[in-house]
Amino acid sequence: MRQGRDTGQAYGPYPPARRDTAAPATSPVVAAGHVPETMGVMTHNVLVTIPISHYCEKARWALDRAGIDYVERAHLQVLHRVAALRAGGGRTVPVFVCEAGVLSDSAHIVRHASRRAAPSRRLYPDDPDVSEEIGALERDLDARLGPAGRLWLYHGLRGRRDIAIRYGTTGVPAWQRRALPIGYPVVISIVHHMLGVDDENAVAAEREVRQTFDSVGERLSDGRPYLMGETFTAADLTFSALAAPMLMPPEYGVALPRPDELPAAMGDVVRELRAHPAGAHALRMYGEERPR
């Protein structure tokens, strides 16, 4: 359960061109049991984020579902790299500093939260085969849907400084919020370069998103209420969180623009995908399973 956002630290802002805004899966935990000296005396679990990042939303959702108290330290893109390093992670977020050490990948944060949740709130079953199937689906979504949705979003919002300032600064330090209107052209140029944002890649990204939605819709076509059958799992959480850039769910961890606030072409895609069986599933997951 989020205790609030600590905006008093001079960490940093916007997302990298990684498949996940998190460290590689080969190094999920840094210095297990050790709190980096730069974090000071550890009185709370700390989640370092880019507030609008869908990978950070994935981590927030899992922690909230498990009832784990934490303080969120939010930062703008690009500056987030400094924050992640100071927290003991790599150059990407989310980074979660807790009694287990420093978890620097959204998938590992979800696993950690699931292990500490009440049995009825866990995201992976005890059956190792089913758990592995969920993990495989989660990895595929992290690798394909996550980057594609992010690139599509940045491409569609080119030139919309107003939306970035209004919705991209929730909970960040005041100095970052004041600096963004001035530094926006430089920051967005860096982000676009890192993510490869251009017309051709945006078309490919939207195609990837639609293929993933169709695949999820096919899985749900037998009438099952959840991706793995009768129980909400990490697969539903991951798909719903990573689909958020194309759906703009009102229950997202921070405020997102409404479809009618977006450029017309983007708003049309959001409305179309909300009506898709996979999009309707994600919105239902937000409505029924996302802790307030």
N, C-alpha and C positions, 0 to 999 in steps of 0.2 A: 504494500500500500504506500503510495507516494506521500511523503511527509511534506513535500514542498520542493521548490527549486532554490538552490543556493547560487545566487548571481554575483557573489562578492569576489569570486576568484577570477584572475586575469588569464583564463584559458582561451580557447579559440573557436571559429566558424565553419565553412561549407564542404560538401562530400567528394570523396575521391573516385577514381575510375576503377575501383576494385569490384569484384563480383558481389562482395558484401561490404558494407561499411563496417568492417571488423577485421581483425588480424587473421592470417591464414590458419586453416584448421590444424596445421601441424604444431601450433604452439598455443593451445587454448588457455593455459594458465601460466602466469608469470609469477615466480617467487611465491608459491603456495604458502599460505599462512602468514605472509609478510605484507605489511602495509607500507607502501613507499614513504620515505621520509617527507617528501613534498606534500603529502596529504595531511600531515600533522597527526594529532591524537585521534584515533578512529572511534568516533562515538556513534556513527551511523554507517549503513551501507551507502555507497555513493555510486550513482549511475551517470557517467559522462556521455552526453548526447549532442547531436544536432537535432533540435526539437522537431523539425518537420520530417526527418529521415524515417522512411518506412522500416528500415532495419532496426532503428532505435525504438520505433513503435512496437515492433515484434518483441523486443526485450522488455519494454515497459509493460506490455500486456501480460507476459508470462509472470513477471514479478508481482503485478497487481493481482492476478488470479491466485497466486500462491499465498497472498497475504503477507508478503515480505516488505517490511518497512525500508524505505530508502530515501535519500536526498538526491534529486536530479540536478546535475550541473550542466546546463545547456549552453551551447556555443554556436556561433555562426560557422558556415562552411569555410574551409581553408584554415581558419584559426583553430578549428577543432583538433588539428594535428598536434598542436602544442599541448592542448589539454590532455589528449590521449597519452602522449609521451610522459607528461608529468604525473599522470595517474598510474604509470607503470605498464601501459599497454604499448601498442605499436603506433602507427600514424592514423589509425581509423577508429571510428566509434560504431556501436556502443562499446564502452569499457565499464565493467562492473567491479568495484572494489568491495570485497566482503571477507568474511572469516575464512573462506576457502582460498583466498588469494586474489589475483587479478584475472578476471575472465574477459577476454578481448575478442570474442566472436559471438554474434547473436545466438547461434545455435547452441553454444555452450552455456550461455546465460539461460536459455530455455530449459536445457537439461538440468541445470542447477536448481532452477525454480521448481521444476516438476518433482525433483527428489525431496524437496522441503515442503511440498504442498500436502494438504490432507488427502487421503486416498481418493476421495470423490473429485478432487480438483487436479489430479495428476494428468499430465499430457502424454505420457507413454505408459502402455500397459506392462504388466509383469512378463507377459509372453515375449521371449526374446525375438522370435520370428516376426511377430506383428510390430514390435518396437523397431526392428531393423527396417521393415517396410515403410514405416512412418518416417524414419530417418532418411531413407533414400528419397522419398517424395519431398521432404523438407530440403534436402541438398539440391535437388533438381530445381525447385522453386527459387532457392537462394541464388543459384547460378544463372537462371534464365529469366524468370519473371522479374526479379528484383532489379537487375541492371536495365532491362528493357523498359520497365515502367518509369524508372528514374530518368532515363535519357528522353523518353517521350515527353515527360513533364517539363524538363528544362527546355526542350526545343519548342514546345507549345507556348511557353511563357516568355520567350525571347522578347525583350523590349518592355516587359511589364514590371518595371521597377516598383510600381505601386503595390502590386500583389506581394512581391518579395518582402517589401518593408512591412506591410500590414500583417502578413501571415508567417514570415520566416524568422521572426525575432522573439517569439514567445519565450520568456524566461531567461533570455541571454543577459549578460552584464550590461548595465546601462551604457557604458562607454561603447560597446559593440553596437548597440541599438542606435546610438547617436552617430556613429561612424559610417553605418551602412549606406545611408543616402548619398554620402560623398564618395565612398569607396566602391559603390555598387558596380560601376563599369569594369573596374579592375578585378574584383572578386568574381563576377559572372564570366569574364573572359578566361580567367584561370580555370574555373569549373568546366566551362564548355570545352576548353582544350583537354583537360584531364579526362573528360567523359567521351570525347569525340562527338560532340553535338553538332550535327549538320543535317541537311535535308535527307540525304541518302540513308544515313544511319537512323534517322527518325522513322522513315518508312519501314526499315527492317525491324526496328524496335516495336512499332505498332503491330506488325505482322506476328512477331514473337508473342506479344501480349494476347492477341486474338487466338493464336494456336493454343496457348496455355488455357485460356478461358474455355475453348472448345473441348480440350482434354478433360478439364475439371467438370464441365457440363456433362460429358459422356459418362464420367464416373458416377455422377449423381443421377443419371437417367433411369436407374432402376428403382428410384424412390427413396433411397437411403437418406436419412436426415443429416448425416455427417460423411466426410470423405472416406473414413475407414469403417463406416457402418452405423452403429447405434450410439457411439460415444464421441464427444468432442475431444480432439487430440491436437498435438503439435502441428499436424498437417493442416487442419482447419485454421488454426491460429496463424500459421505462416502464410498460407494462401491469402487469407483475409487482410493481414497487415500489409503484405507486399502488393496486393491489388489496390490498395487505398489511393495511390496517385490517379488511377483511372476511375475511381468511384466517389471520392471525396466524402467518406462517411461522416455524418455529424458526430458520431461517438468517438472519433479518433482522439488520441491522447492530447493533441493541441488543436486549436481551431484551424480548419481548412476552408478555402473559398467555396462558395456555392457554385453550382454549374453556371448560373446566370451571371456570375462575376468573372468567369473565364472568357478568353477569346472565343468567338462564336464556334469555330471548328472544334476546339477542345470541349466546349460545353456539349456539343452534339455527340461527341464520342462518349463522354461521361454518361449522358442520358441513355445512349444505346447500350453501353456495357452494364449499366445498372439493371436494365431489363433482361440481360442475358441470364440464363439459369445459373451460371457460375457467379456472376455479379450479384444476383439476388441472394445466393447462398452467403456470400461474404457479408452483405449488408445485414442479413439475418443473424450471422454470427456476431457482428458488432452489436446488434440490438439485444441479443439474448445472452451472449457469453462474455462481452467486454465489461469488466468491473468498472463502475462509475467512480 
